[in-house]
Amino acid sequence: MTMNLHVENAAPVERLVGIQYLRAVAAVLVVCYHSSQMVGMPKYLGEIPWSGFWKMGFIGVDLFFVVSGFVIVLVSVDAKWHYRVGWKDFFIKRFVRIIPMMWLATLMYAVAKGLGRGDVAIPQVLSSLILIPGNELAPNVLWTLRHELFFYLVVGAMIGFGIFPAYLSAVAMFLLAVMGSLGGVGADSPWYFIFAEMNALFAVGVGGFALWRHRSFKGDSHWGWAAALVVALLSLIYMAIWHLGYERSNVSHLFFMASSLLGLTWLSLGLSGVASLGPFRWLERVGDASYAIYLCHQLVISALLGVLAARFKWVGAEWGFALCVFLAVGFGIWVHTWLERPLIQRLRAWMTPVPMNQRTVK
């Protein structure tokens, strides 16, 4: 089989500011979800704020999966769906982007737990460092990275074996999700990260990329805006269903989730054209720091709530929730600015070889 790979003359990858907006929304939703749940714990403030409204913040995880499906295809293929990177380069870039910060967050949690409680579960730390399937992780948000890295493995394998067109990765993820659903693979299974229904959301992101590529916002696309507004409306319906707790089948749940997230993706891409507007600049910054926010927010929330529960319980659930969200997002931006970004830049410079025609003699 001949590999359909074009690397040397690949055009630079386009930066879509709208995707950063979507990452920001996803990160803040996850922070709101965990802040709400943790504020309600008896050992902290003992009351869930806003009548449990922010339990729908879990949709932020789903948004992250859709964005990942979109971005991975964006950086991996050219206009003809040919692979623009080799498999080694693909895995190196994914490793640098994900793993070092994951290790750093794991060690931060272990140190904080040791200082706070005086005990550190070494087996749990080791499981978290290498994401052992089926084991408990700390921070527990690392469970999503099992799904993320599996998707990378699928795409990287397709690049390595020259399987094209690249959108077959979406077909693979969707079929595995269907197999898991039909086979009853539950979250307690060590193979859940391969067959989970939510893995179909990576396919949604790839589909969103295909629609953006062929009916995009690179001009006045009335069709695109109309479709985005209509489908994004489903996101409001979905959130209402989630909040009100209506029973729904797995199929209808996945349909509402996929369609609503796809609509939000289209809208975020449409907003790429208003990046210069002031109100969106801070959203872009939060989006840039979304991974750091996601990894570190529970550490900030637990530390803050420990202080509030001990000395300032009179603050109340709603104000405690607001403080948690504000400080967790702020700390994540700080980590991104002073730790994550410099670390990634150094690792990329060290691990990515410089082409011969770009080298200079000193």
C-alpha positions as CSV (number, residue, x, y, z in Angstrom):
1,M,0.0,0.0,0.0
2,T,1.4,3.4,-1.0
3,M,1.3,6.0,1.8
4,N,-0.6,9.1,0.7
5,L,1.7,11.5,2.6
6,H,2.7,15.0,1.7
7,V,5.1,16.6,4.2
8,E,7.8,18.7,2.7
9,N,5.6,21.4,1.1
10,A,2.7,21.3,3.5
11,A,1.1,24.7,4.1
12,P,1.2,26.1,7.6
13,V,-1.7,25.0,9.8
14,E,-4.4,27.7,10.1
15,R,-5.1,29.0,13.6
16,L,-8.8,29.2,14.3
17,V,-9.5,31.6,17.1
18,G,-13.0,30.3,17.3
19,I,-11.8,26.9,18.4
20,Q,-10.0,28.6,21.3
21,Y,-13.4,30.2,22.3
22,L,-14.9,26.7,22.3
23,R,-12.1,25.4,24.5
24,A,-12.6,28.2,26.9
25,V,-16.3,27.4,27.2
26,A,-15.5,23.7,27.7
27,A,-13.0,24.5,30.4
28,V,-15.2,26.9,32.3
29,L,-18.1,24.4,32.2
30,V,-16.0,21.7,33.7
31,V,-14.8,24.0,36.4
32,C,-18.4,25.0,37.2
33,Y,-19.4,21.4,37.4
34,H,-16.7,20.4,39.8
35,S,-17.0,23.6,41.8
36,S,-20.8,23.0,42.3
37,Q,-20.3,19.3,43.3
38,M,-17.4,20.0,45.7
39,V,-19.1,23.0,47.3
40,G,-22.0,20.7,48.2
41,M,-19.8,18.1,49.9
42,P,-20.6,17.9,53.7
43,K,-16.9,18.4,54.6
44,Y,-17.0,21.8,52.8
45,L,-20.0,24.0,52.6
46,G,-22.6,21.3,52.5
47,E,-25.0,22.9,50.0
48,I,-25.0,22.6,46.2
49,P,-25.3,26.1,44.7
50,W,-27.9,27.3,42.2
51,S,-30.1,24.3,42.9
52,G,-27.8,22.0,41.1
53,F,-28.0,23.9,37.8
54,W,-24.3,23.5,37.1
55,K,-24.4,19.7,36.9
56,M,-24.9,20.3,33.2
57,G,-21.3,21.6,33.2
58,F,-20.2,18.1,32.5
59,I,-21.0,18.8,28.8
60,G,-17.6,20.6,28.8
61,V,-15.9,17.2,28.7
62,D,-18.0,16.3,25.6
63,L,-17.0,19.7,24.0
64,F,-13.3,18.9,24.6
65,F,-13.7,15.6,22.7
66,V,-15.4,17.3,19.7
67,V,-12.7,20.0,19.6
68,S,-10.0,17.3,19.7
69,G,-11.5,15.4,16.8
70,F,-11.6,18.7,14.8
71,V,-8.1,19.9,15.7
72,I,-6.3,16.6,15.2
73,V,-7.6,16.3,11.7
74,L,-6.9,20.0,11.0
75,V,-3.2,19.6,11.9
76,S,-2.8,16.2,10.3
77,V,-4.3,16.6,6.7
78,D,-4.1,18.9,3.8
79,A,-6.9,20.2,1.6
80,K,-7.2,16.9,-0.2
81,W,-7.3,14.8,3.0
82,H,-3.7,13.6,2.5
83,Y,-1.6,13.3,5.6
84,R,0.6,16.3,6.1
85,V,2.8,14.8,8.9
86,G,4.7,11.5,9.4
87,W,3.6,9.2,12.2
88,K,6.7,9.9,14.3
89,D,6.3,13.6,14.1
90,F,2.6,13.2,14.9
91,F,3.2,11.2,18.1
92,I,6.1,13.5,19.2
93,K,3.9,16.5,18.9
94,R,1.0,14.8,20.8
95,F,3.4,13.6,23.5
96,V,4.8,17.0,24.0
97,R,1.4,18.6,24.1
98,I,-0.3,16.2,26.6
99,I,2.1,14.0,28.6
100,P,4.5,16.4,30.4
101,M,1.7,18.6,31.8
102,M,-0.2,15.5,32.8
103,W,2.9,14.3,34.8
104,L,3.3,17.7,36.3
105,A,-0.3,17.8,37.4
106,T,-0.2,14.3,38.9
107,L,2.9,15.2,40.9
108,M,1.3,18.5,42.1
109,Y,-1.7,16.6,43.3
110,A,0.4,14.0,45.1
111,V,2.5,16.7,46.8
112,A,-0.6,18.6,47.9
113,K,-2.2,15.5,49.2
114,G,0.9,14.6,51.1
115,L,1.1,18.0,52.7
116,G,-2.6,18.2,53.5
117,R,-3.4,14.7,54.6
118,G,0.0,13.3,55.3
119,D,-0.5,10.2,53.0
120,V,0.3,9.6,49.4
121,A,-0.9,6.4,47.6
122,I,2.2,5.6,45.5
123,P,0.3,2.9,43.4
124,Q,-2.3,5.5,42.5
125,V,0.4,8.0,41.5
126,L,2.1,5.5,39.3
127,S,-1.3,4.5,37.7
128,S,-1.9,8.2,37.0
129,L,1.5,8.8,35.4
130,I,0.9,6.0,32.9
131,L,-2.9,6.0,32.8
132,I,-3.3,2.3,33.7
133,P,-6.8,1.2,32.4
134,G,-9.3,0.4,35.1
135,N,-7.3,2.0,38.0
136,E,-8.3,5.0,40.0
137,L,-6.5,8.2,39.0
138,A,-5.6,11.4,40.7
139,P,-6.6,13.9,39.6
140,N,-9.6,12.0,38.5
141,V,-10.0,14.2,35.4
142,L,-7.2,12.2,33.9
143,W,-9.7,9.5,32.9
144,T,-10.5,11.5,29.8
145,L,-6.9,11.4,28.6
146,R,-7.3,7.6,28.2
147,H,-9.9,8.3,25.5
148,E,-7.8,11.2,24.0
149,L,-4.7,9.1,23.7
150,F,-6.6,6.2,22.2
151,F,-7.9,8.5,19.5
152,Y,-4.3,9.7,18.9
153,L,-3.3,6.1,18.6
154,V,-6.0,5.4,15.9
155,V,-5.0,8.5,13.9
156,G,-1.3,7.8,14.3
157,A,-1.7,4.2,13.2
158,M,-3.6,5.3,10.1
159,I,-0.8,7.7,9.2
160,G,1.8,5.0,9.8
161,F,0.1,2.4,7.7
162,G,-1.0,4.9,5.0
163,I,-4.7,4.3,5.4
164,F,-6.6,7.1,3.8
165,P,-8.7,9.2,3.4
166,A,-8.0,10.5,6.9
167,Y,-11.7,10.8,7.8
168,L,-11.8,7.0,8.2
169,S,-10.5,7.7,11.7
170,A,-14.0,9.0,12.4
171,V,-15.6,5.9,11.0
172,A,-13.3,3.8,13.2
173,M,-14.2,5.7,16.4
174,F,-17.9,5.6,15.7
175,L,-17.9,1.9,15.0
176,L,-16.0,1.2,18.2
177,A,-18.5,3.3,20.1
178,V,-21.4,1.3,18.5
179,M,-19.8,-2.0,19.4
180,G,-19.3,-0.8,23.0
181,S,-22.9,0.2,23.2
182,L,-24.3,-3.0,21.7
183,G,-21.9,-5.1,23.8
184,G,-22.7,-3.4,27.0
185,V,-19.2,-2.3,27.8
186,G,-19.6,-0.2,31.0
187,A,-17.4,2.3,32.7
188,D,-16.2,-0.3,35.1
189,S,-14.5,-2.2,32.3
190,P,-10.8,-1.8,31.7
191,W,-11.6,-1.6,28.0
192,Y,-14.1,1.2,28.4
193,F,-11.7,3.8,27.0
194,I,-11.8,2.0,23.6
195,F,-15.5,1.2,23.4
196,A,-17.1,4.1,25.2
197,E,-20.1,5.8,23.5
198,M,-18.6,9.2,24.1
199,N,-15.7,8.2,21.7
200,A,-18.2,8.9,18.9
201,L,-17.7,12.6,19.8
202,F,-14.3,12.5,18.2
203,A,-16.1,11.5,15.0
204,V,-18.4,14.4,15.5
205,G,-15.4,16.7,15.6
206,V,-14.0,15.2,12.4
207,G,-17.4,15.6,10.8
208,G,-17.4,19.2,11.9
209,F,-14.0,19.7,10.2
210,A,-15.3,18.2,7.0
211,L,-18.3,20.6,7.0
212,W,-16.1,23.5,7.8
213,R,-13.7,22.6,5.0
214,H,-16.4,22.3,2.3
215,R,-19.1,24.8,3.6
216,S,-17.0,27.0,5.7
217,F,-17.1,30.5,7.2
218,K,-14.3,31.8,4.9
219,G,-16.7,34.3,3.5
220,D,-20.4,35.1,3.6
221,S,-21.8,31.7,4.1
222,H,-25.5,32.2,4.9
223,W,-26.0,28.4,4.8
224,G,-23.3,27.9,7.4
225,W,-24.7,30.6,9.7
226,A,-28.3,29.4,9.4
227,A,-27.3,25.8,10.0
228,A,-25.1,26.8,13.0
229,L,-27.9,28.8,14.6
230,V,-30.4,26.0,14.1
231,V,-28.2,23.2,15.4
232,A,-26.8,25.3,18.2
233,L,-30.4,25.7,19.4
234,L,-30.4,22.0,20.0
235,S,-27.6,22.6,22.6
236,L,-30.1,24.6,24.7
237,I,-32.7,21.8,24.4
238,Y,-30.0,19.3,25.3
239,M,-28.9,21.3,28.4
240,A,-32.6,21.7,29.4
241,I,-33.1,17.9,29.1
242,W,-29.9,17.3,31.2
243,H,-31.0,19.8,33.9
244,L,-34.5,18.6,34.2
245,G,-33.3,15.0,34.3
246,Y,-35.7,13.5,31.8
247,E,-35.1,9.8,30.9
248,R,-33.7,9.2,27.5
249,S,-32.3,6.3,25.6
250,N,-28.6,6.1,24.7
251,V,-29.4,6.7,21.1
252,S,-31.4,9.9,21.6
253,H,-28.8,11.1,24.2
254,L,-26.0,10.7,21.7
255,F,-28.0,12.4,19.0
256,F,-28.8,15.5,21.1
257,M,-25.2,15.6,22.4
258,A,-23.6,15.3,19.0
259,S,-25.9,17.7,17.2
260,S,-25.7,20.3,19.9
261,L,-21.9,20.2,20.1
262,L,-21.5,20.3,16.4
263,G,-23.7,23.4,16.3
264,L,-21.5,25.1,19.0
265,T,-18.4,24.1,17.0
266,W,-19.8,25.8,13.9
267,L,-20.7,28.9,15.9
268,S,-17.2,29.1,17.4
269,L,-15.7,28.9,13.9
270,G,-18.0,31.7,12.8
271,L,-16.8,33.8,15.7
272,S,-13.2,33.5,14.4
273,G,-13.8,36.6,12.3
274,V,-14.5,38.8,15.4
275,A,-11.3,38.0,17.2
276,S,-10.3,41.6,17.4
277,L,-13.3,42.5,19.5
278,G,-12.4,43.2,23.1
279,P,-15.0,41.0,24.8
280,F,-13.5,37.9,23.0
281,R,-9.9,38.5,23.8
282,W,-10.1,37.2,27.3
283,L,-12.0,34.2,26.0
284,E,-9.2,33.4,23.7
285,R,-6.7,33.6,26.6
286,V,-8.8,31.2,28.6
287,G,-9.0,28.9,25.6
288,D,-5.2,28.9,25.3
289,A,-5.0,27.9,29.0
290,S,-7.8,25.4,28.8
291,Y,-5.6,22.3,29.3
292,A,-3.9,23.7,32.3
293,I,-7.2,24.8,33.7
294,Y,-8.6,21.4,33.2
295,L,-5.7,19.6,34.9
296,C,-5.3,21.9,37.9
297,H,-8.7,23.2,38.8
298,Q,-9.7,20.5,41.3
299,L,-6.5,21.3,43.3
300,V,-7.4,24.9,43.6
301,I,-11.1,24.2,44.4
302,S,-10.3,21.7,47.2
303,A,-7.7,24.0,48.7
304,L,-10.0,27.0,48.7
305,L,-13.0,25.1,50.0
306,G,-10.8,23.7,52.8
307,V,-10.1,27.3,53.9
308,L,-13.7,28.4,53.5
309,A,-15.1,25.4,55.5
310,A,-12.7,26.0,58.3
311,R,-12.9,29.8,58.8
312,F,-15.4,31.4,56.4
313,K,-18.4,29.1,56.1
314,W,-20.6,32.1,56.4
315,V,-19.7,33.0,52.8
316,G,-22.4,30.6,51.5
317,A,-22.6,28.2,48.6
318,E,-23.2,30.7,45.8
319,W,-20.3,33.0,46.7
320,G,-18.1,30.0,47.5
321,F,-18.9,28.6,44.0
322,A,-18.0,31.9,42.4
323,L,-14.7,32.2,44.2
324,C,-13.8,28.6,43.2
325,V,-14.5,29.3,39.5
326,F,-12.7,32.6,39.4
327,L,-9.6,31.4,41.2
328,A,-9.4,28.0,39.4
329,V,-9.5,29.7,36.0
330,G,-7.0,32.3,37.1
331,F,-4.6,29.7,38.5
332,G,-4.9,27.7,35.2
333,I,-4.0,30.8,33.2
334,W,-1.0,31.4,35.4
335,V,0.2,27.8,35.0
336,H,-0.2,28.0,31.3
337,T,1.7,31.3,31.1
338,W,4.6,30.4,33.3
339,L,4.9,26.6,33.2
340,E,3.0,25.0,30.4
341,R,3.9,27.3,27.5
342,P,7.6,27.6,28.2
343,L,7.8,23.8,28.9
344,I,6.2,22.9,25.6
345,Q,8.4,25.4,23.7
346,R,11.5,23.9,25.1
347,L,10.4,20.3,24.6
348,R,9.4,21.0,21.0
349,A,12.8,22.6,20.3
350,W,14.6,19.7,21.8
351,M,12.5,16.8,20.4
352,T,11.7,18.2,16.9
353,P,14.7,17.9,14.5
354,V,15.6,20.9,12.4
355,P,15.5,20.1,8.6
356,M,18.9,20.1,7.0
357,N,18.1,23.1,4.8
358,Q,17.3,25.2,7.9
359,R,20.4,24.4,9.9
360,T,23.1,27.0,10.3
361,V,26.8,26.4,11.0
362,K,28.2,28.1,14.1
